Amino acid sequence: MKNNGIKIAVGIDKWLDQNGWAGWDPYSIRELPFMIRVSSLSKIYRNKFWFRVLNKVTATVTNRFPYLFLKMFNCPKKINAKGMGLFALSYFNLFEKTKEKKYLDKALSILEWLENNRSKEYKNFCWGYPFDWSSTSFVPEGTPSVVVSKHCGDAFWKAYKVT
């Protein structure tokens, strides 16, 4: 089982070498202008039956087929700091298991990317999602997120322990 996990990780590494880091996040569908508009209107018309139905249908369809809508609206693929933090952790783990320096180098290069792509408007290191989104309020791209920052911070902590 251990070797199988390493084989899978090495396969993913090869895929990343060929395809790069950028991709679609299913939640980036929320940054499409019509989704932001529907979300903002839901606060105004939340008691109107017709609007609750429209909001529910829109959410259901886009949640079930996010990649279809992302492709249909020609949304750009982006690099997600949360993913980069998780990739760095994976490369550190791969380095520990295989002792192959290339995985350490990849992990350290990701940390460099994270340093250069943090939320710069804030004093301390933090990261957010690479897209605008809306939940109970509008959240602009790059706004620090505890979820994203936690994974990135874990990668830096792992780097300290490994190196």
C-alpha positions as CSV (number, residue, x, y, z in Angstrom):
1,M,0.0,0.0,0.0
2,K,2.8,2.5,0.8
3,N,4.5,2.0,-2.6
4,N,1.1,2.4,-4.3
5,G,0.6,5.8,-2.6
6,I,4.0,6.9,-3.8
7,K,3.2,5.7,-7.3
8,I,0.1,7.8,-7.3
9,A,1.9,10.9,-6.0
10,V,4.6,10.5,-8.6
11,G,1.9,10.2,-11.3
12,I,0.2,13.4,-10.1
13,D,3.6,15.1,-10.1
14,K,4.1,14.1,-13.8
15,W,0.6,15.3,-14.6
16,L,1.4,18.7,-13.0
17,D,4.7,19.0,-14.9
18,Q,2.6,18.6,-18.1
19,N,-0.4,20.7,-17.2
20,G,0.8,23.3,-14.7
21,W,-0.7,24.6,-11.5
22,A,-3.7,26.6,-12.8
23,G,-7.1,25.1,-12.8
24,W,-10.8,25.8,-12.1
25,D,-12.1,25.7,-8.6
26,P,-15.8,24.6,-8.5
27,Y,-16.5,27.6,-6.3
28,S,-15.0,30.1,-8.7
29,I,-18.4,29.8,-10.4
30,R,-19.5,32.3,-7.7
31,E,-17.4,35.0,-9.3
32,L,-19.3,35.1,-12.5
33,P,-21.2,38.4,-12.8
34,F,-24.6,36.8,-13.0
35,M,-23.9,34.7,-9.8
36,I,-22.8,37.8,-7.9
37,R,-25.9,39.6,-9.1
38,V,-28.3,36.8,-8.1
39,S,-26.6,36.6,-4.7
40,S,-26.9,40.3,-4.1
41,L,-30.5,40.4,-5.3
42,S,-31.3,37.5,-2.9
43,K,-30.8,39.9,0.0
44,I,-33.4,42.4,-1.5
45,Y,-35.9,39.9,-2.7
46,R,-35.4,37.1,-0.2
47,N,-39.1,37.0,0.8
48,K,-40.4,36.8,-2.8
49,F,-41.3,33.3,-3.8
50,W,-40.3,33.7,-7.4
51,F,-36.9,34.9,-6.5
52,R,-36.3,32.1,-4.0
53,V,-37.1,29.7,-6.8
54,L,-34.8,31.4,-9.2
55,N,-32.0,31.5,-6.6
56,K,-32.5,27.8,-5.8
57,V,-32.5,26.8,-9.5
58,T,-29.4,28.8,-10.3
59,A,-27.5,27.4,-7.3
60,T,-28.6,23.8,-8.0
61,V,-27.6,24.0,-11.7
62,T,-24.3,25.7,-11.2
63,N,-23.4,23.5,-8.2
64,R,-24.1,20.3,-10.3
65,F,-22.3,21.5,-13.4
66,P,-19.7,24.1,-12.3
67,Y,-17.1,23.2,-14.9
68,L,-19.7,23.4,-17.7
69,F,-20.5,27.0,-16.7
70,L,-16.8,27.9,-16.2
71,K,-16.0,26.7,-19.7
72,M,-19.2,28.2,-21.2
73,F,-18.4,31.6,-19.8
74,N,-14.7,31.3,-20.7
75,C,-13.5,31.8,-17.1
76,P,-9.7,31.8,-16.7
77,K,-8.0,29.0,-14.8
78,K,-6.2,30.3,-11.8
79,I,-3.6,29.1,-9.3
80,N,-5.2,28.6,-5.8
81,A,-2.9,29.3,-2.8
82,K,-4.7,26.6,-0.8
83,G,-3.8,24.1,-3.5
84,M,-0.3,25.3,-3.6
85,G,0.0,24.8,0.2
86,L,-1.3,21.3,-0.1
87,F,1.0,20.6,-3.0
88,A,4.0,21.8,-1.0
89,L,3.0,19.6,1.9
90,S,2.8,16.6,-0.5
91,Y,6.2,17.3,-2.0
92,F,7.7,17.5,1.5
93,N,6.1,14.2,2.3
94,L,7.3,12.7,-0.9
95,F,10.8,13.9,-0.2
96,E,10.8,12.3,3.2
97,K,9.6,9.0,1.8
98,T,11.9,8.9,-1.3
99,K,14.8,11.1,-0.3
100,E,14.8,12.5,-3.9
101,K,16.0,16.1,-3.8
102,K,13.8,17.1,-6.8
103,Y,10.7,16.9,-4.5
104,L,12.3,19.1,-1.9
105,D,13.2,21.6,-4.6
106,K,9.6,21.6,-5.9
107,A,8.3,22.1,-2.3
108,L,10.6,25.0,-1.7
109,S,9.8,26.6,-5.1
110,I,6.1,26.4,-4.1
111,L,6.9,28.2,-0.8
112,E,8.6,30.9,-2.8
113,W,5.5,31.2,-4.9
114,L,3.4,31.5,-1.7
115,E,5.7,34.2,-0.4
116,N,5.3,36.2,-3.6
117,N,1.5,35.7,-3.9
118,R,0.3,36.3,-0.3
119,S,-2.4,38.9,0.4
120,K,-0.1,41.9,0.3
121,E,-2.5,44.4,1.8
122,Y,-2.0,42.8,5.2
123,K,0.9,43.1,7.5
124,N,1.4,39.4,8.2
125,F,1.5,36.5,5.8
126,C,-2.0,35.3,4.8
127,W,-3.7,34.1,1.7
128,G,-7.2,34.0,0.1
129,Y,-9.0,32.5,-2.8
130,P,-8.1,33.7,-6.3
131,F,-11.7,34.6,-7.1
132,D,-14.5,36.9,-5.8
133,W,-17.3,35.0,-4.1
134,S,-20.3,35.7,-2.1
135,S,-21.8,33.9,1.0
136,T,-23.6,36.1,3.5
137,S,-21.6,39.0,2.1
138,F,-19.4,39.7,-0.9
139,V,-15.8,38.6,-0.4
140,P,-13.2,40.0,-2.9
141,E,-10.5,38.0,-4.5
142,G,-7.4,37.6,-2.2
143,T,-9.3,38.4,1.0
144,P,-7.5,36.4,3.7
145,S,-9.2,33.1,4.5
146,V,-8.4,31.0,7.6
147,V,-8.9,27.8,5.5
148,V,-6.4,28.9,2.8
149,S,-3.9,30.4,5.3
150,K,-4.0,27.3,7.5
151,H,-2.8,25.0,4.6
152,C,-0.2,27.5,3.5
153,G,1.1,28.0,7.0
154,D,1.2,24.2,7.5
155,A,3.5,24.0,4.4
156,F,5.9,26.6,5.9
157,W,5.9,24.7,9.2
158,K,6.6,21.4,7.4
159,A,9.5,23.1,5.6
160,Y,11.0,24.2,8.9
161,K,10.7,20.6,10.3
162,V,12.1,19.0,7.1
163,T,15.0,21.4,6.5
